[in-house]
Amino acid sequence: MNDVIGANIARLRKEKNMTQDQLAAAIHKSESTLSKYESGQIAIDVGSLYDIASALGTDMSQFV
């Protein structure tokens, strides 16, 4: 499930023409952490997922 969510975050981020660094800054996380979210290496807590959705101007349902 982490892989699917991460891939969808990466897809939506790219659609918004944002770099990992820009999105990471918007959610107050490191670029390394965001990269691990996108690759599915670490699980994303609900609060961070909400922050990512907000930064991308979408809702959390787009990630699953």
N, C-alpha and C positions, 0 to 999 in steps of 0.2 A: 504494500500500500504506500509506503514511503516513496518508492520509485515512481509511482503514478502521480502522486501529489507533487513531487519534485520536478518531474518532467513538465507538468502543467504550469508550475510556477515559472520555469525557464521559458516555456512557450509564450506565456502571457507577458513576461518581462520583455522578451524580444519584440513582441507585437507593439509594445509601448515604447520601443527604441530606448530602453534603459539598459545601462551596464549593470553588472553585478555590484560594482562599487556604489553606483547611485542608489540602487534598491537597498543595499546593506545600510547605507547612511540614513536612508529614509526610515528604516525600521530599528535603527540604533543597534545594529549587530555588525560583526566583522564580515569582510568579504569572504573570508575562509568559512565562516559559519554558513553564510548563504550558499556558498558553493556546495557544502556538504548537504544542506537541505535539498538543493536541486538534484544532486546525484543520488539521493536516497541513503546516504551514509549515516545520517542521524535523523531521528524522529523530530517532527516539528510540534511544539506545544500549541495549544489552541490560541493562546494570546498572541504568539508570533504569527500564526497563520492569519489571524484577524488583522494584525498590523500589515502583513504583506498584501492582503486583499485590499485594505484601505489605501495603501501606497500605490497599488496598481489600478485603483478606481473600479474595483469589481467586488463580487461577494465570494464568500468561501466555497460556495457550491461549485464554482468554476474549477476548483482544484481536484475534485473527486470524480 
